């Protein structure tokens, strides 16, 4: 895929650069367990317990969101052709539960690994906040009723939190 090709333009137009950035951060989080600084010895066990809970809850939320989206799921900012707007499952509670689940999941993983991976998880959450804003601009343009859904569903990622 060269910069001048129509495939490159389509990749960028669909939000491909967001996808590359998020997967790079995910890879960094996974690889950060090899890097110092690690958590102090006395903090490891409590962080492991909290981490496991966050991983399980985050994974559950992400799977629920994925199943609710069905064929409308994509990693890109543009919904697939023919996709319909979804307001069922976790989408009744928050507008971007897949990202919320991912934030919980990677936070839990980070608590297992290191401070470095936690910093990368915060970076991923910031990226997803910006990506979700870009997605919402597209969704409002594509589904006019999305603006009303956004009013009815004020939380972006996690019910009762954000």
C-alpha positions in Angstrom: 0.0 0.0 0.0 1.9 3.1 -1.2 1.0 6.6 -0.2 -0.2 7.5 -3.7 -2.5 4.5 -4.1 -6.2 4.6 -3.8 -6.0 1.8 -1.2 -3.9 4.1 1.0 -6.5 6.9 0.6 -9.3 4.5 1.5 -7.4 3.2 4.5 -6.9 6.7 5.8 -10.5 7.7 5.0 -11.8 4.8 7.0 -9.7 5.7 10.0 -6.8 3.3 9.5 -4.3 5.5 11.2 -6.4 5.3 14.4 -6.3 1.5 14.1 -2.5 1.4 13.6 -2.0 3.8 16.6 -4.3 1.8 18.9 -2.7 -1.6 18.0 0.8 -0.1 18.5 -0.2 1.0 22.0 -1.7 -2.4 22.7 1.5 -4.1 21.6 3.5 -1.7 23.8 1.3 -2.5 26.8 1.8 -6.2 26.3 5.6 -5.8 25.8 6.0 -3.4 28.7 6.1 -6.3 31.2 9.7 -6.8 30.1 10.7 -3.2 31.1 11.3 -1.6 34.4 10.0 -0.1 36.6 8.1 -3.0 38.0 5.6 -2.7 41.0 7.1 -2.9 44.5 7.0 -6.3 46.0 4.4 -5.4 48.7 2.0 -4.0 46.1 2.1 -7.0 43.7 -0.5 -9.3 45.3 -3.2 -6.6 45.8 -2.6 -5.2 42.3 -2.8 -8.8 40.8 -6.2 -9.3 42.4 -7.6 -6.0 41.2 -6.0 -6.6 37.8 -7.7 -10.0 37.4 -11.1 -8.4 38.3 -10.6 -5.6 35.8 -9.5 -8.0 33.0 -12.5 -10.3 33.5 -15.0 -7.3 33.7 -13.4 -5.6 30.8 -13.3 -8.7 28.6 -16.9 -9.4 29.4 -18.0 -5.9 28.5 -16.0 -6.0 25.2 -17.4 -9.4 24.2 -21.0 -8.2 25.1 -20.4 -5.0 23.0 -19.0 -7.0 20.1 -21.9 -9.4 20.1 -24.4 -6.6 20.3 -22.8 -4.9 17.2 -22.8 -8.0 15.1 -22.0 -7.2 11.5 -21.8 -3.5 12.4 -18.5 -4.2 14.2 -15.3 -2.6 12.8 -12.0 -1.4 14.1 -12.2 1.6 11.8 -14.0 4.9 12.5 -16.4 4.5 9.6 -19.1 1.9 10.1 -19.3 -0.9 7.4 -21.6 -0.4 4.4 -25.1 -1.4 5.3 -24.4 -1.3 9.1 -27.3 -0.1 11.3 -27.0 2.0 14.4 -27.0 -0.2 17.6 -28.7 0.8 20.9 -29.1 -2.6 22.4 -27.0 -4.5 25.0 -24.3 -2.3 26.6 -25.1 0.4 24.0 -28.2 1.2 26.1 -25.8 2.3 28.9 -22.9 3.8 27.1 -22.0 4.9 23.6 -18.7 3.1 23.2 -18.7 0.1 25.5 -16.0 -1.7 23.4 -13.5 1.0 24.4 -14.7 1.0 28.0 -14.2 -2.8 28.1 -10.8 -2.3 26.5 -9.8 0.3 29.0 -10.7 -2.0 31.9 -9.0 -4.9 30.3 -5.7 -3.1 29.6 -5.8 -1.4 33.0 -6.0 -4.9 34.6 -3.2 -6.2 32.4 -1.1 -3.1 33.3 -1.6 -3.8 37.0 -0.1 -7.2 36.4 2.9 -5.8 34.6 4.3 -2.4 35.4 3.9 1.3 35.7 5.2 1.7 32.1 2.3 -0.4 30.8 -0.2 1.6 32.9 1.2 4.8 31.3 0.7 3.3 27.9 -2.9 2.3 28.9 -3.7 5.9 29.8 -2.3 6.9 26.4 -4.6 4.3 24.8 -7.6 5.6 26.7 -6.7 9.2 25.5 -6.4 7.8 21.9 -9.8 6.1 22.2 -11.4 9.3 23.6 -10.2 11.1 20.5 -11.1 8.2 18.1 -14.6 8.0 19.6 -15.1 11.7 19.0 -14.1 11.2 15.3 -16.5 8.2 15.1 -19.3 10.3 16.6 -18.9 13.0 14.0 -19.3 10.3 11.3 -22.2 8.6 13.0 -24.1 11.9 13.4 -23.6 12.6 9.6 -24.6 9.0 8.7 -27.4 8.5 11.2 -29.1 11.8 12.0 -30.8 10.2 15.0 -27.4 9.6 16.6 -27.4 13.1 18.1 -30.6 12.2 20.0 -29.0 8.9 21.1 -26.0 10.8 22.4 -28.3 13.0 24.4 -30.1 10.0 25.9 -26.9 8.1 26.6 -24.5 10.7 28.1 -21.8 8.2 29.2 -19.1 7.5 26.7 -17.2 4.4 28.0 -18.3 3.1 31.3 -21.8 3.3 33.0 -21.9 5.8 35.8 -18.3 6.7 35.4 -17.5 8.3 32.0 
